């Protein structure tokens, strides 16, 4: 083989190698571009983050989610219902939730169906709109309902109401009692016993009044009334350091102040166990 033929052979082999390499690279790029994207970890995670709320909802959903402590929560909200009382279910929707007011209505109806067999008396509902203060609500469960008792002010107000997490005592007049009625004394005996048996248990003692009289005087009266009940619990063996006093005055009525029945319901001390 002469020199010219050798050079031509080498040139041919070089051109062939370059062409094969170029075609292989382009084929690989083509195949890679047609592969479907692999979903990231964030796109495969659940859309809603759960939490430990006793009762919650997810964004745009009307289904109530029962969480840890749901039973105790409902018992606390409904345990003080008396004959003739009604339970008010208040639900709301946040700005931007789909279907808005209709969504809140459906939430209320779901809760009504959930509670209708266990709640004595009637159930009423109301809905409202609330501003969205935290965009994280769109990805985690949140509170969108609350409950309150609508008192029958024509029925005699019970002097004492007791649940596992709350005790309510009521006063006959808008003044600080100097002596406890036997029914109240017995209830405080039971509560003090529970507090002594559970040294880590704490309670908030909050005083309330009706709207008769001066606002400032009622605030002072509610504080005096709460401190009086606290002192009785301490006398019965409760640890004073575990009892906190709050004065609410006439700011948190549970019934109308337009009649004596409602005013008596409002003249109270609530002991909320924590």
C-alpha positions as CSV (number, residue, x, y, z in Angstrom):
1,X,0.0,0.0,0.0
2,X,1.5,3.3,-1.1
3,X,1.5,6.4,1.1
4,X,-1.4,8.1,-0.7
5,X,-3.7,5.1,-0.2
6,X,-2.7,4.9,3.5
7,X,-3.6,8.5,4.1
8,X,-6.9,8.1,2.4
9,X,-7.7,5.1,4.6
10,X,-6.8,6.9,7.8
11,X,-9.0,9.9,6.7
12,X,-11.9,7.6,6.0
13,X,-11.6,5.9,9.4
14,X,-11.4,9.3,11.3
15,X,-14.5,10.6,9.5
16,X,-16.4,7.4,10.3
17,X,-15.5,7.6,14.0
18,X,-16.6,11.3,14.2
19,X,-19.9,10.6,12.5
20,X,-20.7,7.6,14.8
21,X,-19.8,9.6,17.9
22,X,-22.0,12.6,16.8
23,X,-25.0,10.4,16.1
24,X,-24.7,8.6,19.4
25,X,-24.6,11.8,21.4
26,X,-27.7,13.3,19.6
27,X,-29.6,10.1,20.0
28,X,-29.0,10.1,23.8
29,X,-30.1,13.7,24.1
30,X,-33.2,13.0,22.1
31,X,-34.2,10.0,24.3
32,X,-33.5,12.0,27.5
33,X,-35.8,14.8,26.3
34,X,-38.7,12.5,25.8
35,X,-38.6,10.9,29.3
36,X,-41.4,12.1,31.6
37,X,-40.3,14.3,34.5
38,X,-39.8,12.5,37.8
39,X,-42.1,14.1,40.4
40,X,-40.3,15.8,43.2
41,X,-40.8,14.8,46.8
42,X,-42.9,17.9,47.5
43,X,-45.4,17.1,44.8
44,X,-46.0,13.6,46.1
45,X,-46.6,14.7,49.7
46,X,-50.2,14.9,51.1
47,X,-51.9,18.2,50.3
48,X,-53.1,18.7,53.8
49,X,-51.0,18.6,57.0
50,X,-52.7,17.1,60.0
51,X,-52.6,18.4,63.5
52,X,-53.8,17.8,67.0
53,X,-56.9,19.9,67.0
54,X,-59.9,18.2,68.5
55,X,-62.2,19.3,65.7
56,X,-60.9,20.8,62.4
57,X,-61.5,21.2,58.7
58,X,-59.4,21.3,55.6
59,X,-59.4,24.1,53.0
60,X,-62.5,24.0,50.9
61,X,-63.8,20.9,52.7
62,X,-67.1,20.5,54.6
63,X,-66.1,17.3,56.4
64,X,-65.3,17.7,60.1
65,X,-62.1,15.9,61.2
66,X,-62.2,14.4,64.7
67,X,-58.7,14.7,66.3
68,X,-57.2,13.9,69.6
69,X,-59.4,14.9,72.5
70,X,-62.6,15.3,70.4
71,X,-64.8,13.5,72.9
72,X,-63.6,15.6,75.9
73,X,-64.0,18.8,73.8
74,X,-67.6,18.0,72.8
75,X,-68.4,17.0,76.3
76,X,-67.1,20.3,77.6
77,X,-69.1,22.3,75.0
78,X,-72.4,20.4,75.5
79,X,-72.2,19.0,79.0
80,X,-73.9,22.0,80.6
81,X,-77.1,21.8,78.5
82,X,-80.2,21.9,80.6
83,X,-83.9,21.3,79.9
84,X,-85.1,23.9,77.3
85,X,-81.6,24.9,76.3
86,X,-80.3,24.8,72.7
87,X,-76.9,24.2,71.3
88,X,-75.6,26.9,68.9
89,X,-73.2,25.7,66.2
90,X,-71.3,28.6,64.7
91,X,-69.3,27.8,61.6
92,X,-67.4,30.0,59.2
93,X,-65.5,30.1,56.0
94,X,-62.3,32.0,55.2
95,X,-61.8,34.5,52.5
96,X,-60.9,32.7,49.3
97,X,-62.4,29.3,50.2
98,X,-64.5,27.9,47.3
99,X,-68.3,28.2,47.6
100,X,-67.9,30.6,50.5
101,X,-71.1,30.9,52.6
102,X,-72.5,27.6,51.2
103,X,-69.4,25.8,52.5
104,X,-70.0,27.2,56.0
105,X,-73.6,26.1,55.9
106,X,-72.6,22.6,54.8
107,X,-70.0,22.5,57.7
108,X,-72.8,23.4,60.2
109,X,-75.1,20.7,58.8
110,X,-72.4,18.1,59.0
111,X,-71.9,18.9,62.7
112,X,-75.6,19.0,63.3
113,X,-75.9,15.4,61.9
114,X,-72.8,14.4,63.9
115,X,-74.3,15.6,67.2
116,X,-78.1,15.3,66.9
117,X,-78.3,11.9,68.7
118,X,-76.1,12.9,71.6
119,X,-77.3,16.5,72.3
120,X,-80.4,17.1,74.4
121,X,-82.6,19.9,73.2
122,X,-82.5,21.8,69.9
123,X,-79.6,22.7,67.7
124,X,-79.3,26.0,66.0
125,X,-76.7,27.2,63.5
126,X,-75.2,30.4,62.2
127,X,-72.4,31.1,59.7
128,X,-70.0,33.9,59.1
129,X,-67.0,34.9,57.0
130,X,-63.6,35.5,58.4
131,X,-60.5,37.1,56.9
132,X,-57.6,34.8,56.0
133,X,-54.7,35.9,58.3
134,X,-52.5,32.9,57.6
135,X,-52.0,31.3,54.1
136,X,-50.8,28.1,55.7
137,X,-54.5,27.3,56.3
138,X,-54.6,26.2,52.7
139,X,-52.2,23.3,53.4
140,X,-53.1,22.3,57.0
141,X,-56.2,21.6,59.0
142,X,-57.7,24.6,60.9
143,X,-60.6,25.5,63.3
144,X,-63.8,26.6,61.5
145,X,-66.5,25.9,64.1
146,X,-67.4,26.7,67.7
147,X,-70.2,25.8,70.0
148,X,-72.2,27.7,72.7
149,X,-75.2,27.1,74.9
150,X,-78.3,29.2,74.3
151,X,-80.0,29.2,77.7
152,X,-83.7,28.9,78.3
153,X,-84.1,32.0,80.5
154,X,-87.7,31.0,81.5
155,X,-86.4,27.9,83.3
156,X,-84.8,28.1,86.8
157,X,-81.0,28.6,86.5
158,X,-79.1,25.8,88.1
159,X,-76.9,26.9,91.0
160,X,-74.1,24.5,90.0
161,X,-73.1,22.9,86.8
162,X,-70.3,20.4,86.6
163,X,-68.4,18.6,83.8
164,X,-65.1,16.8,83.8
165,X,-63.3,20.0,82.8
166,X,-65.4,22.8,84.2
167,X,-67.5,23.8,87.2
168,X,-69.9,26.8,87.1
169,X,-71.4,28.3,90.3
170,X,-74.0,31.0,90.3
171,X,-75.0,33.7,92.7
172,X,-78.5,34.9,93.6
173,X,-77.7,38.6,93.4
174,X,-75.1,40.9,92.0
175,X,-73.1,40.9,95.2
176,X,-70.2,38.8,96.6
177,X,-71.6,35.9,98.7
178,X,-70.2,35.7,102.3
179,X,-71.5,32.2,102.8
180,X,-71.7,29.5,100.2
181,X,-75.0,27.7,99.5
182,X,-74.7,24.0,100.4
183,X,-74.9,22.9,96.8
184,X,-72.0,25.2,95.8
185,X,-70.0,24.1,98.9
186,X,-70.4,20.5,98.0
187,X,-69.3,21.1,94.4
188,X,-66.2,23.0,95.5
189,X,-65.4,20.1,97.9
190,X,-65.5,17.7,94.9
191,X,-63.3,20.0,92.8
192,X,-60.8,20.6,95.6
193,X,-60.5,16.8,96.0
194,X,-59.8,16.4,92.3
195,X,-57.1,19.1,92.4
196,X,-55.5,17.6,95.5
197,X,-55.5,14.2,93.8
198,X,-53.8,15.6,90.7
199,X,-51.0,18.0,91.9
200,X,-50.1,19.0,88.4
201,X,-53.6,20.0,87.5
202,X,-54.3,23.8,87.2
203,X,-57.5,25.8,86.9
204,X,-58.6,29.3,85.9
205,X,-61.2,30.9,88.1
206,X,-63.1,33.6,86.2
207,X,-65.7,35.8,87.7
208,X,-68.7,37.2,85.7
209,X,-71.6,39.6,86.5
210,X,-74.9,40.7,84.9
211,X,-75.1,44.2,83.4
212,X,-76.8,45.9,86.3
213,X,-74.7,48.7,87.7
214,X,-71.5,50.4,86.7
215,X,-69.1,48.7,84.3
216,X,-66.0,49.3,86.5
217,X,-67.8,48.2,89.7
218,X,-69.0,45.0,87.9
219,X,-65.4,44.3,86.8
220,X,-64.2,44.7,90.4
221,X,-67.1,42.6,91.7
222,X,-66.3,39.8,89.2
223,X,-62.7,39.8,90.5
224,X,-63.8,39.7,94.1
225,X,-66.2,36.9,93.4
226,X,-63.5,34.8,91.7
227,X,-61.0,35.4,94.5
228,X,-63.7,34.4,97.0
229,X,-64.2,31.0,95.2
230,X,-60.4,30.6,94.9
231,X,-60.0,31.1,98.7
232,X,-62.7,28.5,99.4
233,X,-60.9,26.0,97.2
234,X,-57.6,26.7,99.0
235,X,-59.3,26.3,102.3
236,X,-60.5,22.8,101.1
237,X,-56.9,21.8,100.2
238,X,-56.3,23.0,96.7
239,X,-52.9,24.5,95.9
240,X,-53.2,28.2,95.5
241,X,-50.3,28.3,93.1
242,X,-52.3,26.2,90.6
243,X,-55.3,28.6,90.6
244,X,-55.4,31.7,88.4
245,X,-58.0,34.4,88.9
246,X,-59.6,36.3,85.9
247,X,-62.1,39.1,86.1
248,X,-64.6,39.4,83.2
249,X,-67.2,41.7,84.6
250,X,-70.2,41.9,82.3
251,X,-68.3,41.3,79.1
252,X,-69.1,37.6,78.5
253,X,-72.8,37.0,79.1
254,X,-74.2,33.6,78.3
255,X,-77.8,34.8,78.3
256,X,-79.8,38.0,77.8
257,X,-79.7,40.5,80.6
258,X,-83.2,41.7,79.7
259,X,-84.8,39.5,82.3
260,X,-84.0,38.0,85.8
261,X,-83.6,34.5,84.5
262,X,-80.9,35.6,82.1
263,X,-79.2,37.8,84.6
264,X,-78.9,35.0,87.1
265,X,-77.2,32.8,84.4
266,X,-74.7,35.6,83.9
267,X,-73.9,36.0,87.6
268,X,-71.4,33.2,87.9
269,X,-67.9,32.0,88.5
270,X,-66.5,29.5,86.0
271,X,-63.6,27.2,87.1
272,X,-62.0,25.8,83.9
273,X,-59.6,22.9,84.6
274,X,-56.5,22.8,82.4
